[in-house]
Amino acid sequence: MESQKISFDDFKNIIVERLGCEPEQVTMDASFQEDLNADSLDLVELIYAFEENTGLEIPDEDAEKITTVGQAWEYIQERSS
């Protein structure tokens, strides 16, 4: 599958839908676990949703390093065509 860029709004909506948080909670500095109350299963599902919506494959070793919204956004932007 070819990678594709997504808008920040779409990216943010994925997080809101998967984690059940409020849109205003999704800031670049927000920690998935500490600020958005994601558990390890939530994080796996979130990474999968990012992959599905961008066409990217995010290796486990990279996924483990992504702890904030900003890190996830930068990772996706750097690797999308």
Beta strands, then each sheet from edge to edge (+ up, - down):
end
